[in-house]
Amino acid sequence: MQTEEFDRKRAFLTKRDMFPRFRVQDQGEVLESLVRNGRIQADDDLSIVERAGYRLAFLTKQLEYHHVAEGELGGQPYVIGYCGICQSGSSLIPNVNGTHLHFGARGVYNGISLLGDDETGSYWSYITGECLYGELAGESMQVYPLERIKASYALKQWPDLQIALSRPDILKWLMSPIKRLMGKHTYIPPMFRYTLGKSDDRLSQEVPGLGLISSRKARFYPLQLLQENDVVEDEWNGRPIRVNMDLARSFPYAEYTDEGNHESSLNWPMQLYSRWYGFSLTFPRCEIYTSKSP
């Protein structure tokens, strides 16, 4: 889907990482053991990346701190981009024109953190996978959903699920409660607010929901509507989909219902959980699902 033209005057860009990136060195620790030992709580939010049939989970509160995590899973590289203010995240394959790129959080645009690559100093959207500014402007990376669930649900589904944990430090534990508070109440810090474009007032900025994305269009499902309906049957790019609000998972997700392995997020339509302001500024004139939609 066509997004807006990048406005350099509104962007905050830096050549250094704004937050320490999480360089994942191993395949993590087993979820069941972490919960049993009290190192992870049942109500902790997890974000799961999937590659080649393998899953690796992250504590979402650690992604809120790092903004970027990168490593290898199933023999394939990945990079995760996350923004604690708009509460959205995705995983990407960091290969462009045969070059493996490495990333840090190096900017803000439309109130959303940007990725910056070490190799060329270019700036990227983790939502669309597009390079917005720099030497590689116009190039793109393949983007996949992050599966968002509660640890309690993951424990029932995959007790042997591996969790990648970063090393705690005093700054992280000082900053994490502040960052979660800002995300919870949709407080947009001045540096982030300066980068905002024209607001789409069809919904309030802070409204959370599930956004679907394709090359042709984008659609936003407000969380409240999904909570009221539990299941929404819809159509996406000519295929039937089901948008689920499973209270045990705590986060909505969309899946195709005609064919394919529904358990794998790699077979889902591209989607991300997000606040309205971040989704609508990334995809101007996007659709909003209502209960009256066909």
Contacts in CASP RR format, 6 or more apart in sequence:
PFRMAT RR
TARGET T0000
AUTHOR 0000-0000-0000
METHOD contacts of the structure
MODEL  1
MQTEEFDRKRAFLTKRDMFPRFRVQDQGEVLESLVRNGRIQADDDLSIVE
RAGYRLAFLTKQLEYHHVAEGELGGQPYVIGYCGICQSGSSLIPNVNGTH
LHFGARGVYNGISLLGDDETGSYWSYITGECLYGELAGESMQVYPLERIK
ASYALKQWPDLQIALSRPDILKWLMSPIKRLMGKHTYIPPMFRYTLGKSD
DRLSQEVPGLGLISSRKARFYPLQLLQENDVVEDEWNGRPIRVNMDLARS
FPYAEYTDEGNHESSLNWPMQLYSRWYGFSLTFPRCEIYTSKSP
1 213 0 8 1.000
1 214 0 8 1.000
1 215 0 8 1.000
1 216 0 8 1.000
1 217 0 8 1.000
1 218 0 8 1.000
1 283 0 8 1.000
1 286 0 8 1.000
3 125 0 8 1.000
3 128 0 8 1.000
3 130 0 8 1.000
3 282 0 8 1.000
3 283 0 8 1.000
3 284 0 8 1.000
4 281 0 8 1.000
4 284 0 8 1.000
6 109 0 8 1.000
6 132 0 8 1.000
6 133 0 8 1.000
6 137 0 8 1.000
7 197 0 8 1.000
8 133 0 8 1.000
10 109 0 8 1.000
10 110 0 8 1.000
10 194 0 8 1.000
10 195 0 8 1.000
10 196 0 8 1.000
10 197 0 8 1.000
11 107 0 8 1.000
11 108 0 8 1.000
11 109 0 8 1.000
11 114 0 8 1.000
11 123 0 8 1.000
11 132 0 8 1.000
11 133 0 8 1.000
11 195 0 8 1.000
12 107 0 8 1.000
12 108 0 8 1.000
12 109 0 8 1.000
12 191 0 8 1.000
12 194 0 8 1.000
12 195 0 8 1.000
13 106 0 8 1.000
13 107 0 8 1.000
13 114 0 8 1.000
13 123 0 8 1.000
13 133 0 8 1.000
14 106 0 8 1.000
14 107 0 8 1.000
15 106 0 8 1.000
15 121 0 8 1.000
16 106 0 8 1.000
17 68 0 8 1.000
17 104 0 8 1.000
17 105 0 8 1.000
17 106 0 8 1.000
18 67 0 8 1.000
18 105 0 8 1.000
18 106 0 8 1.000
18 107 0 8 1.000
18 113 0 8 1.000
19 65 0 8 1.000
19 66 0 8 1.000
19 67 0 8 1.000
19 68 0 8 1.000
19 104 0 8 1.000
19 105 0 8 1.000
20 66 0 8 1.000
21 66 0 8 1.000
21 67 0 8 1.000
21 68 0 8 1.000
21 69 0 8 1.000
21 70 0 8 1.000
21 103 0 8 1.000
21 104 0 8 1.000
21 105 0 8 1.000
22 58 0 8 1.000
22 62 0 8 1.000
22 63 0 8 1.000
22 66 0 8 1.000
22 68 0 8 1.000
22 69 0 8 1.000
22 70 0 8 1.000
22 164 0 8 1.000
22 166 0 8 1.000
23 69 0 8 1.000
23 70 0 8 1.000
23 71 0 8 1.000
24 56 0 8 1.000
24 69 0 8 1.000
24 70 0 8 1.000
24 71 0 8 1.000
24 72 0 8 1.000
24 164 0 8 1.000
26 164 0 8 1.000
27 56 0 8 1.000
27 73 0 8 1.000
27 162 0 8 1.000
27 164 0 8 1.000
28 56 0 8 1.000
28 162 0 8 1.000
28 163 0 8 1.000
28 164 0 8 1.000
28 165 0 8 1.000
29 162 0 8 1.000
29 163 0 8 1.000
29 165 0 8 1.000
30 159 0 8 1.000
30 160 0 8 1.000
30 161 0 8 1.000
30 162 0 8 1.000
30 163 0 8 1.000
31 40 0 8 1.000
31 57 0 8 1.000
31 151 0 8 1.000
31 154 0 8 1.000
31 155 0 8 1.000
31 158 0 8 1.000
31 159 0 8 1.000
31 160 0 8 1.000
31 161 0 8 1.000
31 162 0 8 1.000
31 163 0 8 1.000
32 155 0 8 1.000
32 159 0 8 1.000
32 160 0 8 1.000
34 40 0 8 1.000
34 163 0 8 1.000
34 165 0 8 1.000
35 41 0 8 1.000
35 42 0 8 1.000
35 151 0 8 1.000
35 155 0 8 1.000
39 165 0 8 1.000
40 59 0 8 1.000
40 151 0 8 1.000
40 163 0 8 1.000
41 151 0 8 1.000
42 150 0 8 1.000
42 151 0 8 1.000
42 152 0 8 1.000
42 155 0 8 1.000
43 150 0 8 1.000
43 151 0 8 1.000
43 152 0 8 1.000
44 59 0 8 1.000
44 60 0 8 1.000
44 61 0 8 1.000
44 150 0 8 1.000
44 151 0 8 1.000
45 59 0 8 1.000
45 60 0 8 1.000
45 61 0 8 1.000
45 148 0 8 1.000
45 149 0 8 1.000
45 150 0 8 1.000
45 151 0 8 1.000
45 250 0 8 1.000
45 251 0 8 1.000
46 57 0 8 1.000
46 58 0 8 1.000
46 59 0 8 1.000
46 60 0 8 1.000
46 148 0 8 1.000
46 149 0 8 1.000
46 150 0 8 1.000
46 151 0 8 1.000
46 154 0 8 1.000
46 163 0 8 1.000
47 57 0 8 1.000
47 58 0 8 1.000
47 59 0 8 1.000
47 60 0 8 1.000
47 63 0 8 1.000
47 80 0 8 1.000
47 82 0 8 1.000
47 89 0 8 1.000
47 146 0 8 1.000
47 147 0 8 1.000
47 148 0 8 1.000
48 55 0 8 1.000
48 56 0 8 1.000
48 57 0 8 1.000
48 58 0 8 1.000
48 146 0 8 1.000
48 147 0 8 1.000
48 148 0 8 1.000
48 149 0 8 1.000
48 154 0 8 1.000
48 161 0 8 1.000
48 265 0 8 1.000
49 55 0 8 1.000
49 56 0 8 1.000
49 57 0 8 1.000
49 58 0 8 1.000
49 73 0 8 1.000
49 78 0 8 1.000
49 80 0 8 1.000
49 91 0 8 1.000
49 144 0 8 1.000
49 146 0 8 1.000
50 56 0 8 1.000
50 73 0 8 1.000
50 91 0 8 1.000
50 144 0 8 1.000
50 147 0 8 1.000
50 264 0 8 1.000
50 265 0 8 1.000
50 266 0 8 1.000
51 73 0 8 1.000
51 74 0 8 1.000
51 75 0 8 1.000
51 76 0 8 1.000
51 78 0 8 1.000
51 266 0 8 1.000
52 73 0 8 1.000
52 74 0 8 1.000
52 75 0 8 1.000
52 76 0 8 1.000
53 74 0 8 1.000
53 264 0 8 1.000
53 266 0 8 1.000
54 73 0 8 1.000
54 74 0 8 1.000
55 147 0 8 1.000
55 158 0 8 1.000
55 161 0 8 1.000
55 162 0 8 1.000
56 73 0 8 1.000
56 162 0 8 1.000
56 163 0 8 1.000
56 164 0 8 1.000
57 154 0 8 1.000
57 161 0 8 1.000
57 162 0 8 1.000
57 163 0 8 1.000
57 164 0 8 1.000
58 69 0 8 1.000
58 80 0 8 1.000
58 163 0 8 1.000
58 164 0 8 1.000
59 163 0 8 1.000
59 165 0 8 1.000
60 82 0 8 1.000
60 148 0 8 1.000
61 176 0 8 1.000
61 180 0 8 1.000
62 165 0 8 1.000
62 166 0 8 1.000
62 172 0 8 1.000
63 69 0 8 1.000
63 80 0 8 1.000
63 81 0 8 1.000
63 82 0 8 1.000
63 84 0 8 1.000
63 89 0 8 1.000
64 82 0 8 1.000
64 84 0 8 1.000
64 176 0 8 1.000
64 179 0 8 1.000
64 180 0 8 1.000
65 166 0 8 1.000
65 172 0 8 1.000
65 175 0 8 1.000
65 176 0 8 1.000
65 179 0 8 1.000
66 82 0 8 1.000
66 105 0 8 1.000
66 166 0 8 1.000
67 81 0 8 1.000
67 82 0 8 1.000
67 83 0 8 1.000
67 84 0 8 1.000
67 104 0 8 1.000
67 105 0 8 1.000
67 113 0 8 1.000
68 79 0 8 1.000
68 80 0 8 1.000
68 81 0 8 1.000
68 82 0 8 1.000
68 103 0 8 1.000
68 104 0 8 1.000
68 105 0 8 1.000
68 115 0 8 1.000
69 79 0 8 1.000
69 80 0 8 1.000
69 81 0 8 1.000
69 82 0 8 1.000
69 164 0 8 1.000
69 166 0 8 1.000
70 77 0 8 1.000
70 78 0 8 1.000
70 79 0 8 1.000
70 80 0 8 1.000
70 94 0 8 1.000
70 102 0 8 1.000
70 103 0 8 1.000
71 77 0 8 1.000
71 78 0 8 1.000
71 79 0 8 1.000
72 78 0 8 1.000
76 93 0 8 1.000
77 93 0 8 1.000
77 94 0 8 1.000
77 95 0 8 1.000
77 100 0 8 1.000
78 91 0 8 1.000
78 92 0 8 1.000
78 93 0 8 1.000
78 94 0 8 1.000
79 91 0 8 1.000
79 92 0 8 1.000
79 94 0 8 1.000
79 101 0 8 1.000
79 102 0 8 1.000
79 103 0 8 1.000
79 115 0 8 1.000
79 126 0 8 1.000
80 89 0 8 1.000
80 90 0 8 1.000
80 91 0 8 1.000
80 92 0 8 1.000
80 126 0 8 1.000
80 146 0 8 1.000
81 89 0 8 1.000
81 90 0 8 1.000
81 91 0 8 1.000
81 92 0 8 1.000
81 103 0 8 1.000
81 105 0 8 1.000
81 113 0 8 1.000
81 115 0 8 1.000
81 126 0 8 1.000
82 88 0 8 1.000
82 89 0 8 1.000
82 113 0 8 1.000
82 126 0 8 1.000
82 146 0 8 1.000
83 89 0 8 1.000
83 111 0 8 1.000
83 112 0 8 1.000
83 113 0 8 1.000
84 113 0 8 1.000
84 179 0 8 1.000
84 182 0 8 1.000
84 183 0 8 1.000
85 111 0 8 1.000
85 112 0 8 1.000
85 113 0 8 1.000
85 182 0 8 1.000
85 183 0 8 1.000
85 186 0 8 1.000
85 187 0 8 1.000
85 188 0 8 1.000
85 189 0 8 1.000
85 192 0 8 1.000
85 275 0 8 1.000
86 111 0 8 1.000
86 112 0 8 1.000
86 274 0 8 1.000
86 275 0 8 1.000
86 277 0 8 1.000
86 278 0 8 1.000
86 279 0 8 1.000
87 183 0 8 1.000
87 208 0 8 1.000
87 273 0 8 1.000
87 274 0 8 1.000
87 275 0 8 1.000
88 112 0 8 1.000
88 127 0 8 1.000
88 272 0 8 1.000
88 273 0 8 1.000
88 274 0 8 1.000
88 275 0 8 1.000
88 278 0 8 1.000
88 279 0 8 1.000
89 126 0 8 1.000
89 127 0 8 1.000
89 146 0 8 1.000
89 272 0 8 1.000
89 273 0 8 1.000
89 274 0 8 1.000
90 126 0 8 1.000
90 127 0 8 1.000
90 129 0 8 1.000
90 143 0 8 1.000
90 144 0 8 1.000
90 145 0 8 1.000
90 146 0 8 1.000
90 272 0 8 1.000
91 143 0 8 1.000
91 144 0 8 1.000
91 145 0 8 1.000
91 146 0 8 1.000
92 126 0 8 1.000
92 129 0 8 1.000
92 141 0 8 1.000
92 142 0 8 1.000
92 143 0 8 1.000
92 144 0 8 1.000
93 141 0 8 1.000
93 142 0 8 1.000
93 144 0 8 1.000
94 100 0 8 1.000
94 101 0 8 1.000
94 102 0 8 1.000
94 103 0 8 1.000
94 117 0 8 1.000
94 141 0 8 1.000
95 101 0 8 1.000
95 141 0 8 1.000
96 131 0 8 1.000
96 136 0 8 1.000
96 139 0 8 1.000
96 140 0 8 1.000
96 141 0 8 1.000
97 139 0 8 1.000
99 119 0 8 1.000
101 117 0 8 1.000
101 118 0 8 1.000
101 119 0 8 1.000
101 120 0 8 1.000
101 141 0 8 1.000
102 117 0 8 1.000
102 118 0 8 1.000
102 119 0 8 1.000
103 115 0 8 1.000
103 116 0 8 1.000
103 117 0 8 1.000
103 118 0 8 1.000
103 124 0 8 1.000
104 115 0 8 1.000
104 116 0 8 1.000
104 117 0 8 1.000
104 118 0 8 1.000
105 113 0 8 1.000
105 114 0 8 1.000
105 115 0 8 1.000
105 116 0 8 1.000
106 114 0 8 1.000
106 115 0 8 1.000
106 116 0 8 1.000
106 121 0 8 1.000
106 123 0 8 1.000
107 113 0 8 1.000
107 114 0 8 1.000
107 116 0 8 1.000
107 123 0 8 1.000
108 114 0 8 1.000
108 191 0 8 1.000
108 192 0 8 1.000
108 195 0 8 1.000
109 123 0 8 1.000
109 125 0 8 1.000
109 132 0 8 1.000
109 195 0 8 1.000
110 195 0 8 1.000
110 196 0 8 1.000
110 197 0 8 1.000
110 277 0 8 1.000
110 278 0 8 1.000
110 281 0 8 1.000
110 282 0 8 1.000
111 188 0 8 1.000
111 192 0 8 1.000
111 193 0 8 1.000
111 195 0 8 1.000
111 196 0 8 1.000
111 277 0 8 1.000
111 278 0 8 1.000
111 281 0 8 1.000
112 125 0 8 1.000
112 127 0 8 1.000
112 192 0 8 1.000
112 278 0 8 1.000
112 281 0 8 1.000
112 282 0 8 1.000
113 126 0 8 1.000
114 123 0 8 1.000
114 124 0 8 1.000
114 125 0 8 1.000
114 126 0 8 1.000
114 132 0 8 1.000
115 123 0 8 1.000
115 124 0 8 1.000
115 125 0 8 1.000
115 126 0 8 1.000
116 122 0 8 1.000
116 123 0 8 1.000
116 124 0 8 1.000
117 124 0 8 1.000
117 136 0 8 1.000
120 134 0 8 1.000
120 135 0 8 1.000
120 136 0 8 1.000
121 134 0 8 1.000
121 135 0 8 1.000
122 131 0 8 1.000
122 133 0 8 1.000
122 134 0 8 1.000
122 135 0 8 1.000
122 136 0 8 1.000
122 137 0 8 1.000
123 131 0 8 1.000
123 132 0 8 1.000
123 133 0 8 1.000
123 134 0 8 1.000
124 130 0 8 1.000
124 131 0 8 1.000
124 132 0 8 1.000
124 141 0 8 1.000
125 132 0 8 1.000
125 282 0 8 1.000
126 143 0 8 1.000
127 143 0 8 1.000
127 213 0 8 1.000
127 272 0 8 1.000
127 274 0 8 1.000
127 282 0 8 1.000
128 140 0 8 1.000
128 143 0 8 1.000
128 213 0 8 1.000
128 282 0 8 1.000
129 140 0 8 1.000
129 141 0 8 1.000
129 142 0 8 1.000
129 143 0 8 1.000
130 138 0 8 1.000
130 139 0 8 1.000
130 140 0 8 1.000
131 137 0 8 1.000
131 138 0 8 1.000
131 139 0 8 1.000
131 140 0 8 1.000
143 270 0 8 1.000
144 265 0 8 1.000
144 266 0 8 1.000
144 270 0 8 1.000
145 253 0 8 1.000
145 265 0 8 1.000
145 268 0 8 1.000
145 270 0 8 1.000
145 271 0 8 1.000
145 272 0 8 1.000
146 265 0 8 1.000
146 272 0 8 1.000
147 253 0 8 1.000
147 265 0 8 1.000
148 249 0 8 1.000
148 250 0 8 1.000
148 251 0 8 1.000
148 253 0 8 1.000
148 273 0 8 1.000
149 249 0 8 1.000
149 250 0 8 1.000
149 251 0 8 1.000
150 248 0 8 1.000
150 249 0 8 1.000
150 250 0 8 1.000
150 251 0 8 1.000
152 248 0 8 1.000
153 246 0 8 1.000
153 248 0 8 1.000
153 249 0 8 1.000
153 250 0 8 1.000
154 161 0 8 1.000
155 161 0 8 1.000
166 172 0 8 1.000
181 187 0 8 1.000
182 188 0 8 1.000
182 189 0 8 1.000
185 206 0 8 1.000
186 205 0 8 1.000
186 206 0 8 1.000
186 275 0 8 1.000
186 277 0 8 1.000
188 196 0 8 1.000
188 205 0 8 1.000
188 277 0 8 1.000
196 277 0 8 1.000
196 281 0 8 1.000
197 281 0 8 1.000
199 205 0 8 1.000
199 277 0 8 1.000
199 280 0 8 1.000
199 281 0 8 1.000
200 276 0 8 1.000
200 277 0 8 1.000
200 280 0 8 1.000
200 281 0 8 1.000
200 284 0 8 1.000
202 280 0 8 1.000
202 288 0 8 1.000
203 220 0 8 1.000
203 222 0 8 1.000
203 276 0 8 1.000
203 280 0 8 1.000
203 288 0 8 1.000
204 276 0 8 1.000
205 275 0 8 1.000
205 276 0 8 1.000
205 277 0 8 1.000
206 275 0 8 1.000
206 276 0 8 1.000
206 277 0 8 1.000
207 222 0 8 1.000
207 223 0 8 1.000
207 224 0 8 1.000
207 275 0 8 1.000
207 276 0 8 1.000
208 222 0 8 1.000
208 223 0 8 1.000
208 273 0 8 1.000
208 274 0 8 1.000
208 275 0 8 1.000
208 276 0 8 1.000
209 220 0 8 1.000
209 221 0 8 1.000
209 222 0 8 1.000
209 223 0 8 1.000
209 226 0 8 1.000
209 252 0 8 1.000
209 273 0 8 1.000
209 274 0 8 1.000
209 275 0 8 1.000
209 276 0 8 1.000
209 279 0 8 1.000
210 220 0 8 1.000
210 221 0 8 1.000
210 223 0 8 1.000
210 226 0 8 1.000
210 243 0 8 1.000
210 252 0 8 1.000
210 253 0 8 1.000
210 254 0 8 1.000
210 271 0 8 1.000
210 272 0 8 1.000
210 273 0 8 1.000
210 274 0 8 1.000
211 218 0 8 1.000
211 219 0 8 1.000
211 220 0 8 1.000
211 221 0 8 1.000
211 271 0 8 1.000
211 272 0 8 1.000
211 273 0 8 1.000
211 274 0 8 1.000
211 279 0 8 1.000
212 218 0 8 1.000
212 219 0 8 1.000
212 220 0 8 1.000
212 221 0 8 1.000
212 236 0 8 1.000
212 241 0 8 1.000
212 254 0 8 1.000
212 269 0 8 1.000
212 270 0 8 1.000
212 271 0 8 1.000
213 269 0 8 1.000
213 270 0 8 1.000
213 271 0 8 1.000
213 272 0 8 1.000
213 283 0 8 1.000
214 236 0 8 1.000
214 237 0 8 1.000
214 269 0 8 1.000
214 270 0 8 1.000
216 237 0 8 1.000
217 237 0 8 1.000
217 286 0 8 1.000
217 287 0 8 1.000
218 279 0 8 1.000
218 282 0 8 1.000
218 283 0 8 1.000
218 286 0 8 1.000
218 287 0 8 1.000
219 236 0 8 1.000
219 286 0 8 1.000
219 287 0 8 1.000
219 288 0 8 1.000
219 289 0 8 1.000
220 276 0 8 1.000
220 279 0 8 1.000
220 280 0 8 1.000
220 286 0 8 1.000
220 287 0 8 1.000
220 288 0 8 1.000
220 289 0 8 1.000
221 232 0 8 1.000
221 243 0 8 1.000
221 252 0 8 1.000
221 254 0 8 1.000
221 289 0 8 1.000
222 276 0 8 1.000
222 288 0 8 1.000
222 289 0 8 1.000
223 245 0 8 1.000
223 252 0 8 1.000
225 232 0 8 1.000
225 289 0 8 1.000
225 290 0 8 1.000
225 291 0 8 1.000
226 232 0 8 1.000
226 243 0 8 1.000
226 245 0 8 1.000
226 252 0 8 1.000
227 245 0 8 1.000
229 245 0 8 1.000
229 291 0 8 1.000
230 244 0 8 1.000
230 245 0 8 1.000
231 242 0 8 1.000
231 243 0 8 1.000
231 244 0 8 1.000
231 245 0 8 1.000
232 242 0 8 1.000
232 243 0 8 1.000
232 289 0 8 1.000
233 240 0 8 1.000
233 241 0 8 1.000
233 242 0 8 1.000
233 257 0 8 1.000
234 240 0 8 1.000
234 241 0 8 1.000
234 242 0 8 1.000
234 243 0 8 1.000
234 289 0 8 1.000
234 293 0 8 1.000
235 241 0 8 1.000
235 294 0 8 1.000
236 254 0 8 1.000
236 256 0 8 1.000
236 269 0 8 1.000
237 269 0 8 1.000
239 256 0 8 1.000
239 258 0 8 1.000
240 256 0 8 1.000
240 257 0 8 1.000
240 258 0 8 1.000
241 254 0 8 1.000
241 255 0 8 1.000
241 256 0 8 1.000
241 257 0 8 1.000
241 269 0 8 1.000
242 254 0 8 1.000
242 255 0 8 1.000
242 257 0 8 1.000
243 252 0 8 1.000
243 253 0 8 1.000
243 254 0 8 1.000
243 289 0 8 1.000
244 252 0 8 1.000
244 253 0 8 1.000
244 254 0 8 1.000
244 255 0 8 1.000
245 252 0 8 1.000
246 252 0 8 1.000
246 253 0 8 1.000
251 273 0 8 1.000
252 273 0 8 1.000
253 265 0 8 1.000
253 268 0 8 1.000
253 271 0 8 1.000
254 268 0 8 1.000
254 269 0 8 1.000
254 271 0 8 1.000
255 262 0 8 1.000
255 267 0 8 1.000
255 268 0 8 1.000
255 269 0 8 1.000
256 262 0 8 1.000
256 267 0 8 1.000
256 268 0 8 1.000
256 269 0 8 1.000
260 267 0 8 1.000
261 267 0 8 1.000
272 279 0 8 1.000
279 286 0 8 1.000
280 286 0 8 1.000
END
